[in-house]
């Protein structure tokens, strides 16, 4: 399964409660915080909502090969 590394790059000050909640559901909350998630339709929707606050990069697999 493909995973991506999501890093928060901008503050949530001035953003809507929906955007703040979406970042929290991604495991983010501070500038510079990172989390890894499996790619799927739910993740893509969340990233569409907060794309202006985060950067997304492919994650290097450190475990077994898929």
WOBELSUL-V924353 format. One record per pair of residues at least 12 apart in sequence whose C-alpha atoms are under 7 Angstrom apart, sorted by the first residue. I is the first residue (numbers start at 0). GAP is how many residues later the second one is. Records with the same first field share a line. If there is no record, write none. Layout:
I = GAP + GAP
//
This chain:
0 = 37 + 65
1 = 36 + 37
2 = 33 + 34 + 35 + 36 + 55 + 56
3 = 32 + 33 + 34 + 35 + 52 + 53 + 54 + 55
4 = 29 + 30 + 31 + 32 + 51 + 52 + 53 + 54
5 = 28 + 29 + 30 + 48 + 49 + 50 + 51
6 = 25 + 26 + 27 + 28 + 47 + 48 + 49
7 = 20 + 22 + 23 + 24 + 25 + 26 + 45 + 46 + 47
8 = 22 + 23 + 44 + 45 + 46
9 = 21 + 43 + 44
10 = 20
18 = 30 + 31
21 = 24
//
